Amino acid sequence: MARSTSDALDELRNYKQLKDLLLSKSKSVGGATPVR
């Protein structure tokens, strides 16, 4: 559980970065995954 709002925002930001990284990786590999 997030202890504070800033912690929650940090986790959300990290999750977004991770998602973007995975998306760019699959794109460079040529994966035809639908964007949600």
C-alpha atoms as one frame of an Amber mdcrd trajectory, in Angstrom:
protein
   0.000   0.000   0.000   1.232   3.469  -0.816   2.063   5.472   2.280   1.301
   8.819   0.698  -0.022  10.422  -2.459   3.481  11.163  -3.734   4.385   7.494
  -3.318   1.309   6.485  -5.294   2.185   8.961  -8.039   5.729   7.613  -8.142
   4.477   4.063  -8.554   2.073   5.184 -11.275   4.884   6.975 -13.098   7.137
   3.927 -12.857   4.339   1.751 -14.215   3.810   4.083 -17.161   7.535   4.099
 -17.939   7.616   0.316 -17.778   4.602   0.078 -20.091   6.144   2.494 -22.580
   9.394   0.541 -22.486   7.595  -2.728 -23.195   5.563  -1.124 -25.984   8.626
   0.335 -27.699  10.418  -2.989 -27.299   7.607  -4.983 -28.901   7.397  -2.381
 -31.675  11.109  -2.643 -32.472  10.804  -6.436 -32.521   7.819  -6.186 -34.852
   5.092  -7.450 -32.523   1.642  -6.537 -33.796   0.072  -5.990 -30.396  -3.058
  -3.804 -30.345  -2.620  -0.564 -28.429  -5.050  -0.303 -25.520
